[in-house]
């Protein structure tokens, strides 16, 4: 229960400033870019010994004008664990391209990410495959790909359902890699721009 309350509190801190920023946004800039921010609760299957994390994911998108009904954008996102689980906790900051299509209130998308991540190994560390070293943490590049669905609620708010597949480098597996699967449920705030409104796409 305490973990859920912490997650909701952090999510509020991410999204509440959006309405204030929107009031100060430049109308001229919105004709060329579509800007949005999002935050959500993330459950991660870490890919190591059945470990799981519960965390917060937050980020933002800068969208560009559509090309043949596809809406390209660049996204930056970060994930931070608030419940580390029993094996290892993962945190990262990622960026990359994203492509959307609009179908009424539904906006499916695919994305590709690159960035940096850190794994903290719990309970005194995790051994390498030979059992000769005990690692407390490791830092590596992270490559990711995934997709999701934004469900429009109003012209500015949407519900986000998101899933990713991420590769970390790590010295504690025989392959030198670890594959995690984070899933996020969250809220999107759209600042405006040239994208069609909820009323225009009905």
C-alpha positions as CSV (number, residue, x, y, z in Angstrom):
1,X,0.0,0.0,0.0
2,X,2.8,2.4,0.9
3,X,4.5,1.7,-2.4
4,X,1.3,2.5,-4.4
5,X,0.9,5.8,-2.5
6,X,4.5,6.8,-3.2
7,X,4.0,5.9,-6.9
8,X,0.9,8.1,-7.2
9,X,2.5,11.0,-5.3
10,X,5.5,11.0,-7.7
11,X,3.2,10.8,-10.7
12,X,1.3,13.9,-9.5
13,X,4.6,15.8,-9.2
14,X,5.4,14.9,-12.8
15,X,2.1,15.9,-14.3
16,X,0.7,18.8,-12.2
17,X,3.2,21.4,-13.6
18,X,2.1,20.7,-17.2
19,X,-1.0,22.9,-17.0
20,X,1.2,25.8,-15.7
21,X,3.7,25.3,-18.5
22,X,0.9,25.1,-21.1
23,X,-0.4,28.5,-20.1
24,X,3.0,30.0,-20.9
25,X,3.6,28.1,-24.2
26,X,4.3,30.2,-27.3
27,X,1.5,29.9,-29.9
28,X,3.9,30.4,-32.8
29,X,6.1,27.4,-31.7
30,X,3.0,25.1,-31.4
31,X,2.4,25.5,-35.2
32,X,5.7,23.7,-35.9
33,X,6.0,21.2,-33.0
34,X,3.6,19.1,-30.9
35,X,4.9,18.7,-27.3
36,X,3.7,16.3,-24.8
37,X,4.7,14.9,-21.4
38,X,3.8,11.7,-19.6
39,X,4.3,9.8,-16.4
40,X,3.3,6.4,-15.2
41,X,3.7,3.4,-13.0
42,X,6.1,0.8,-14.4
43,X,6.3,-2.9,-13.6
44,X,9.6,-4.4,-14.8
45,X,10.6,-8.0,-15.3
46,X,14.3,-7.6,-14.9
47,X,15.4,-10.7,-16.8
48,X,17.7,-11.8,-13.9
49,X,16.7,-14.7,-11.7
50,X,13.0,-13.9,-11.9
51,X,13.5,-10.4,-10.4
52,X,10.8,-7.7,-10.6
53,X,10.8,-3.9,-10.0
54,X,8.0,-1.4,-9.5
55,X,9.0,2.1,-10.6
56,X,8.1,5.4,-12.1
57,X,8.6,6.3,-15.7
58,X,8.4,9.9,-17.0
59,X,9.3,11.6,-20.2
60,X,8.4,13.9,-23.0
61,X,8.0,14.0,-26.8
62,X,8.6,16.6,-29.5
63,X,6.5,15.7,-32.5
64,X,6.9,16.9,-36.0
65,X,4.5,17.3,-38.9
66,X,3.0,14.1,-40.3
67,X,4.4,12.2,-43.3
68,X,1.8,10.1,-45.2
69,X,-0.4,9.8,-42.0
70,X,2.5,8.8,-39.8
71,X,3.4,11.2,-37.0
72,X,7.2,11.1,-36.2
73,X,8.6,12.4,-32.9
74,X,11.6,12.2,-30.6
75,X,11.1,11.0,-27.1
76,X,13.2,11.1,-23.9
77,X,12.2,8.9,-21.0
78,X,13.6,7.8,-17.7
79,X,12.7,5.0,-15.3
80,X,13.5,4.9,-11.6
81,X,12.6,2.0,-9.2
82,X,10.6,2.7,-6.0
83,X,10.4,-1.0,-5.1
84,X,13.6,-2.9,-5.9
85,X,12.2,-6.4,-5.6
86,X,14.5,-9.2,-4.3
87,X,17.2,-9.6,-6.9
88,X,18.3,-6.3,-8.7
89,X,16.9,-2.9,-9.4
90,X,17.2,-1.2,-12.8
91,X,17.2,2.5,-13.7
92,X,17.8,4.2,-17.0
93,X,17.6,7.4,-19.1
94,X,16.8,6.8,-22.8
95,X,16.0,8.7,-26.0
96,X,15.0,7.8,-29.6
97,X,12.5,8.1,-32.4
98,X,8.9,7.3,-32.2
99,X,6.2,6.8,-34.9
100,X,2.4,7.1,-34.3
101,X,-0.8,6.6,-36.3
102,X,-4.1,8.1,-35.4
103,X,-7.4,6.0,-35.4
104,X,-10.1,8.1,-33.8
105,X,-9.3,8.3,-30.1
106,X,-6.6,5.6,-30.4
107,X,-2.9,6.4,-31.2
108,X,-0.8,3.2,-31.5
109,X,3.0,3.7,-31.8
110,X,6.3,2.0,-32.0
111,X,9.6,3.4,-30.7
112,X,13.3,2.7,-30.5
113,X,15.7,3.8,-27.7
114,X,19.3,4.1,-26.8
115,X,20.7,5.4,-23.5
116,X,22.5,4.5,-20.3
117,X,21.3,2.3,-17.4
118,X,22.4,1.1,-14.0
119,X,21.7,-2.2,-12.3
120,X,22.1,-2.4,-8.5
121,X,22.4,-6.0,-7.3
122,X,20.7,-6.6,-4.0
123,X,21.5,-8.5,-0.7
124,X,25.2,-8.1,-0.9
125,X,25.7,-8.5,-4.7
126,X,25.3,-11.0,-7.5
127,X,28.1,-13.4,-8.6
128,X,29.6,-13.7,-12.1
129,X,29.0,-17.0,-14.0
130,X,32.3,-18.4,-12.7
131,X,31.5,-17.5,-9.1
132,X,34.8,-15.8,-8.6
133,X,33.5,-12.2,-8.2
134,X,30.5,-10.6,-6.5
135,X,29.1,-7.5,-8.3
136,X,27.2,-4.8,-6.4
137,X,26.2,-2.8,-9.5
138,X,27.0,-2.4,-13.2
139,X,26.5,0.5,-15.7
140,X,26.1,-0.1,-19.4
141,X,24.5,1.2,-22.6
142,X,20.9,0.2,-23.0
143,X,19.1,-0.6,-26.3
144,X,15.4,-0.8,-26.4
145,X,12.4,-1.2,-28.7
146,X,8.7,-1.4,-28.0
147,X,5.4,0.2,-28.6
148,X,2.1,1.1,-27.0
149,X,-1.2,2.9,-27.3
150,X,-2.4,6.3,-26.2
151,X,-6.1,6.5,-25.7
152,X,-7.4,10.1,-26.0
153,X,-9.7,11.2,-23.2
154,X,-9.7,15.0,-23.8
155,X,-7.9,17.3,-26.2
156,X,-5.0,17.5,-23.7
157,X,-5.2,14.2,-21.7
158,X,-4.7,10.6,-22.7
159,X,-4.2,7.2,-21.1
160,X,-0.9,5.5,-22.0
161,X,-0.4,1.7,-22.2
162,X,3.3,1.0,-23.0
163,X,5.6,-2.1,-23.3
164,X,9.3,-2.2,-24.0
165,X,12.1,-4.8,-24.5
166,X,15.5,-3.6,-23.3
167,X,19.0,-5.0,-23.4
168,X,21.5,-4.2,-20.7
169,X,25.2,-5.2,-20.6
170,X,26.1,-7.0,-17.5
171,X,29.0,-9.1,-16.1
172,X,26.7,-11.5,-14.2
173,X,25.3,-13.5,-17.1
174,X,27.2,-15.9,-19.4
175,X,26.1,-13.9,-22.5
176,X,27.1,-10.6,-21.0
177,X,23.6,-9.3,-21.6
178,X,20.4,-9.0,-19.7
179,X,17.0,-8.5,-21.3
180,X,14.3,-6.7,-19.3
181,X,10.6,-6.1,-20.1
182,X,9.0,-3.0,-18.5
183,X,5.3,-2.3,-18.8
184,X,3.8,1.1,-18.0
185,X,0.4,2.5,-17.3
186,X,0.3,6.2,-17.2
187,X,-1.2,9.6,-18.2
188,X,-0.2,11.8,-21.2
189,X,-0.6,15.6,-21.2
190,X,-0.5,17.2,-24.7
191,X,0.5,20.9,-24.8
192,X,-1.1,21.5,-28.2
193,X,0.2,22.0,-31.7
194,X,-0.8,21.1,-35.2
195,X,-2.1,17.6,-34.4
196,X,-5.9,17.1,-34.7
197,X,-8.0,17.6,-31.6
198,X,-10.3,14.9,-30.2
199,X,-13.3,16.6,-31.9
200,X,-11.6,16.8,-35.3
201,X,-10.9,13.1,-35.6
202,X,-14.4,11.9,-34.9
